[in-house]
Amino acid sequence: WLETAVGRLDSNDAFTVLFFHDDEVLETPPLGLKPGQRRNQARALDWMTPENGNVRPRGKSHPLAALRQAASYHPTEVVLLSDDNFGRRSDDDVNPQSIAAALQPAADATKRNADSDADPDAATLPVVNTIQFFYEDDDHRLENLARFFGGHYRFIEEPPFEAQPAADILLGG
């Protein structure tokens, strides 16, 4: 799903990909939002390729640290891609309020950039879309988070094996 999403970006989009696991947040270089141009897509997909060893699942994930980093880029939209254990393997208290607090820098930037007719107390948090893969959770955690932040939820049981990954197309494979 991630490869396809990155591969579908156009030059009007800006993106970055953050991985939250163990005690670190990993980001596709260079740091910050990158224009959705083909060369940036290819670089990100190449960096994420498992064979390159940049991203290896391990340890407990700390999604709030990744969300704080994402918020520092002032996004209008965030996509969380996780399994059924989102936020359960960390010592963080991951709930809608803690996520809203982590995303607050993005809302503050929206408020500062609003025109003079806007409500000065209104701060808009980014829309949070959630993608859950492989296992559905019992408490619908990711689905509820998407609803809370005005986003969409999608469950992906397994990848469509007939699809050619975007990484293959963009990287010439």
C-alpha positions in Angstrom: 0.0 0.0 0.0 2.8 2.4 0.9 4.7 1.8 -2.3 1.5 2.4 -4.3 0.6 5.6 -2.4 4.1 7.1 -2.9 4.1 6.1 -6.6 0.7 7.8 -7.2 1.9 11.2 -5.9 2.1 14.1 -8.4 4.4 17.1 -8.4 1.7 19.2 -6.6 1.9 16.9 -3.6 4.5 17.1 -0.8 5.3 14.0 1.2 7.7 12.2 3.6 7.5 8.8 5.1 8.3 8.3 8.8 8.8 4.9 10.4 8.2 4.6 14.1 9.7 1.7 15.9 11.9 0.9 18.9 13.2 4.2 20.3 13.7 6.0 17.0 11.9 7.7 14.2 13.3 7.0 10.8 12.5 9.3 7.8 13.1 8.9 4.1 15.9 11.3 3.3 16.2 14.2 2.9 14.4 15.3 6.0 11.2 17.3 5.6 8.5 17.4 3.0 9.6 16.6 -0.5 7.8 17.4 -3.7 6.0 14.4 -5.2 8.2 14.4 -8.2 9.3 11.1 -9.8 12.9 11.4 -8.6 11.8 12.0 -5.0 9.4 9.1 -5.2 12.1 6.8 -6.5 14.6 7.9 -3.9 12.1 7.3 -1.1 11.1 3.9 -2.4 14.7 2.8 -2.9 15.5 3.9 0.7 12.5 1.9 2.0 13.4 -1.2 0.1 14.1 -4.0 2.7 17.3 -5.0 0.9 18.8 -1.7 1.7 18.5 -2.3 5.4 17.3 1.1 6.4 14.1 0.0 8.0 13.9 -3.2 10.1 10.9 -3.9 12.3 12.0 -4.3 15.9 11.1 -3.4 19.5 8.3 -1.3 20.7 6.9 1.4 18.5 6.5 5.0 19.7 4.0 6.6 17.3 3.7 9.9 19.2 7.4 10.8 18.5 6.8 10.2 14.8 3.6 12.3 14.9 5.4 15.1 16.6 8.0 15.1 13.9 5.3 15.0 11.2 3.6 17.9 12.8 6.7 20.0 12.7 6.3 19.9 8.9 2.8 21.4 9.2 1.0 18.8 7.1 -2.7 19.1 6.2 -3.0 15.3 6.1 -1.3 12.4 7.9 -1.7 8.7 7.1 -1.0 6.1 9.8 -0.2 2.7 8.4 -0.1 0.0 11.2 -1.2 -3.4 12.3 -3.7 -4.3 15.0 -1.2 -3.3 17.8 -1.0 0.4 17.0 0.2 2.2 20.1 -0.1 -0.9 22.3 3.6 -1.9 22.3 4.8 1.4 23.5 5.0 3.1 26.9 3.2 6.0 25.3 -0.5 6.6 26.2 -1.7 6.6 22.6 -5.3 8.0 22.4 -7.0 10.7 20.4 -6.0 13.4 23.0 -2.3 12.5 23.0 -2.3 12.3 19.2 -4.0 15.7 19.0 -1.4 17.1 21.3 1.4 15.6 19.2 -0.2 17.2 16.1 -0.6 20.6 17.7 2.3 22.3 15.9 0.6 21.7 12.6 -2.6 23.2 13.9 -0.8 26.2 15.3 0.8 26.8 11.8 -2.6 26.6 10.2 -3.9 29.1 12.7 -1.0 31.5 12.0 -1.5 31.2 8.3 -5.2 31.8 8.4 -6.6 34.9 6.9 -7.7 37.8 9.1 -11.4 36.8 8.9 -10.8 33.4 10.4 -11.7 32.7 14.0 -8.5 33.5 15.9 -9.0 30.7 18.4 -9.6 28.1 15.6 -6.7 25.7 15.1 -7.2 23.0 12.6 -5.5 19.7 13.2 -4.4 17.7 10.1 -6.8 15.1 8.8 -5.6 11.6 10.0 -6.3 8.7 7.7 -5.6 5.2 9.0 -4.6 2.0 7.1 -4.7 -1.2 9.1 -3.0 -4.3 7.6 -3.1 -8.0 8.2 -5.1 -8.2 11.4 -8.3 -6.4 12.4 -8.3 -5.2 16.0 -11.1 -5.9 18.5 -11.5 -2.4 19.7 -11.4 -0.7 16.2 -8.7 1.7 17.5 -7.4 2.8 14.0 -10.9 3.1 12.7 -12.0 5.3 15.6 -8.9 7.5 15.3 -9.6 8.2 11.6 -13.2 9.1 12.5 -12.1 11.4 15.3 -9.7 13.3 13.0 -12.0 13.5 10.1 -10.2 10.9 8.0 -10.8 7.6 6.4 -10.1 4.1 7.6 -9.1 1.2 5.4 -8.3 -2.4 6.3 -6.0 -4.4 4.0 -5.9 -8.1 4.7 -3.2 -8.9 2.3 -1.5 -7.3 -0.7 -2.9 -7.7 -4.2 -0.4 -10.2 -5.5 -1.3 -9.4 -9.1 -0.3 -5.7 -8.8 3.2 -4.6 -9.8 4.7 -2.7 -6.9 5.3 1.0 -7.6 8.9 0.5 -6.5 9.5 -1.8 -9.4 8.0 0.7 -11.8 9.8 3.7 -10.5 13.1 1.9 -9.9 13.0 0.3 -13.3 12.6 -3.3 -11.9 
